[in-house]
Amino acid sequence: MEHYSHTAPVASGQSHAGGNTGPLVIVTILFFMWGLLTSLNDVLIPHLKAVYTLTYVQAMLVQFCFFGAYFIVSLPAGMLIKKIGYQNGAVVGLTIAAAGCALFYPAATSGYTLFLISFFVLAGGITILQVAANPYVTVLGDPQTASSRLTLTQAFNSLGTTVAPALGGMLILGGVVLSSSELALLPAAEQAAYHAKEAASVQGPYLVLAGALLVLAILFAMARLPKIVDAEAITAQGGYSEVLKHRHLALGVVAIFLYVGGEVSIGSFLINFLGDPNVVSMTAADAAHYVSFYWGGAMIGRFIGFVVMRKVSPGKALAFNAAAVIALVLLAIFSGGHLAMWALLAVGLFNSIMFPTIFSMALNKLGPLTGQGSGLLCMAIVGGALVPFAQGYLADTISLQLSFLVPAACYLFILYFGLKYANMYSEK
């Protein structure tokens, strides 16, 4: 899942390239941690669903709290950073995210509600961190190589999303999982002990993550970073109603909402999908390793896309990938076994270019309104909170396999957006 800031940054004072290596390493580790923390949710959702015997809709409250934080915290984060500066903002974001991870420890012994609060706090910290840390990628070095630095940090973000499911599968899903019918046969005391043990498997990994985030906060506080002067003060002309008059931006906001919703929804249900008797009846721990293929495909696809999109227009590439995703999701719904499994895992490969492509197309030729446009697009990430609910409702009422019609419908709009603006950059 990509990360963009709301503002266009400029550095005050020249910094020599040699002094940028350390800070750039810290920022790259941040991108890796964002990816890791975001895709660990895909492992925790089936785990918490089994531990607390939740419906799919209840289990999707995890993504609701996580991506809801993006929507609620985005604008306050921008205001906070204006007050305390980018470097202090990154330190605050890291500290709040560490507190969110630490809250998983008491949550394991108190219940699902505290888990949900922990997810919200963690994501709130990540949101502040994104708004604060993104601009550093562009100012730490030569402006001409900024896009290649952003590609590098995005690759590490993808590495985090790829590693997390396999890691989480080993650490969190490694135990023996009892079905609800097996659990019902146990005496009440043993049931309670089982729930406590399963919930506690989350404690160790998240305490380690909390410690890692605190170390990063200390490193960021001590690093000598160039001062960033906010360019938004210069560019802010007109409000959100003004920027929404640009039709390609308004449609881009819808496309980002539906894309993030579709991507997150598929990732959230993958482990349960692979465990479905119609598919491959995999254990949750084994299925978690395959979720890494979903996110790893996105990492590989980004490199392929980087080459292809120098020749093919972004709109056409987007439309092609959306059509491929729709075909793969329909194949996963209406087939079974390994064919259904690999069809759904292959979606990651075609997701790869969508977020940055939609984002850049939506901001095309906005000029001084780019800051506001970027802010609206970042808020549209709330799709990751809402779309999984719709799929969860279908999974509970019809069937898990048919519930994937929800993300398939999301990609239909992305296909339309790509075709509508297929020749955007060739138009005078």
Secondary structure as the mmCIF struct_conf table of DSSP 4:
data_model
#
loop_
_struct_conf.conf_type_id
_struct_conf.id
_struct_conf.beg_label_comp_id
_struct_conf.beg_label_asym_id
_struct_conf.beg_label_seq_id
_struct_conf.end_label_comp_id
_struct_conf.end_label_asym_id
_struct_conf.end_label_seq_id
BEND BEND1 HIS A 6 THR A 7
STRN STRN1 PRO A 9 SER A 12
BEND BEND2 GLY A 13 GLY A 13
HELX_RH_3T_P HELX_RH_3T_P1 ALA A 17 ASN A 20
HELX_RH_AL_P HELX_RH_AL_P1 THR A 21 VAL A 51
TURN_TY1_P TURN_TY1_P1 TYR A 52 THR A 53
HELX_RH_AL_P HELX_RH_AL_P2 TYR A 56 ALA A 59
TURN_TY1_P TURN_TY1_P2 MET A 60 MET A 60
HELX_RH_AL_P HELX_RH_AL_P3 LEU A 61 ILE A 84
HELX_RH_AL_P HELX_RH_AL_P4 TYR A 86 ALA A 102
TURN_TY1_P TURN_TY1_P3 LEU A 103 LEU A 103
HELX_RH_AL_P HELX_RH_AL_P5 PHE A 104 SER A 110
HELX_RH_AL_P HELX_RH_AL_P6 TYR A 112 VAL A 139
BEND BEND3 LEU A 140 GLY A 141
HELX_RH_3T_P HELX_RH_3T_P2 PRO A 143 THR A 145
HELX_RH_AL_P HELX_RH_AL_P7 ALA A 146 LEU A 171
TURN_TY1_P TURN_TY1_P4 ILE A 172 ILE A 172
BEND BEND4 LEU A 173 LEU A 173
BEND BEND5 GLY A 175 GLY A 175
HELX_LH_PP_P HELX_LH_PP_P1 VAL A 176 SER A 179
HELX_RH_AL_P HELX_RH_AL_P8 SER A 180 ALA A 184
TURN_TY1_P TURN_TY1_P5 LEU A 185 LEU A 185
BEND BEND6 LEU A 186 LEU A 186
HELX_RH_AL_P HELX_RH_AL_P9 ALA A 188 ALA A 200
TURN_TY1_P TURN_TY1_P6 SER A 201 VAL A 202
HELX_RH_AL_P HELX_RH_AL_P10 GLN A 203 MET A 222
BEND BEND7 ALA A 223 ALA A 223
STRN STRN2 LYS A 227 ASP A 230
TURN_TY1_P TURN_TY1_P7 ALA A 231 ALA A 231
HELX_RH_AL_P HELX_RH_AL_P11 GLU A 232 THR A 235
BEND BEND8 GLY A 238 GLY A 238
HELX_RH_AL_P HELX_RH_AL_P12 TYR A 240 VAL A 243
TURN_TY1_P TURN_TY1_P8 LEU A 244 LYS A 245
BEND BEND9 HIS A 246 HIS A 246
HELX_RH_AL_P HELX_RH_AL_P13 ARG A 247 GLY A 275
BEND BEND10 ASP A 276 ASP A 276
TURN_TY1_P TURN_TY1_P9 PRO A 277 VAL A 280
HELX_RH_AL_P HELX_RH_AL_P14 ALA A 284 VAL A 308
TURN_TY1_P TURN_TY1_P10 MET A 309 LYS A 311
BEND BEND11 VAL A 312 VAL A 312
HELX_RH_AL_P HELX_RH_AL_P15 PRO A 314 PHE A 334
HELX_RH_AL_P HELX_RH_AL_P16 GLY A 337 LEU A 345
TURN_TY1_P TURN_TY1_P11 ALA A 346 ALA A 346
HELX_RH_AL_P HELX_RH_AL_P17 VAL A 347 ASN A 351
TURN_TY1_P TURN_TY1_P12 SER A 352 ILE A 353
HELX_RH_AL_P HELX_RH_AL_P18 MET A 354 ALA A 362
TURN_TY1_P TURN_TY1_P13 LEU A 363 LYS A 365
HELX_RH_3T_P HELX_RH_3T_P3 GLY A 367 LEU A 369
HELX_RH_AL_P HELX_RH_AL_P19 THR A 370 MET A 379
HELX_RH_3T_P HELX_RH_3T_P4 ALA A 380 VAL A 382
HELX_RH_AL_P HELX_RH_AL_P20 GLY A 383 THR A 397
TURN_TY1_P TURN_TY1_P14 ILE A 398 ILE A 398
TURN_TY1_P TURN_TY1_P15 LEU A 400 GLN A 401
HELX_RH_3T_P HELX_RH_3T_P5 LEU A 402 PHE A 404
HELX_RH_AL_P HELX_RH_AL_P21 LEU A 405 LYS A 420
TURN_TY1_P TURN_TY1_P16 TYR A 421 ASN A 423
HELX_RH_3T_P HELX_RH_3T_P6 MET A 424 SER A 426
#
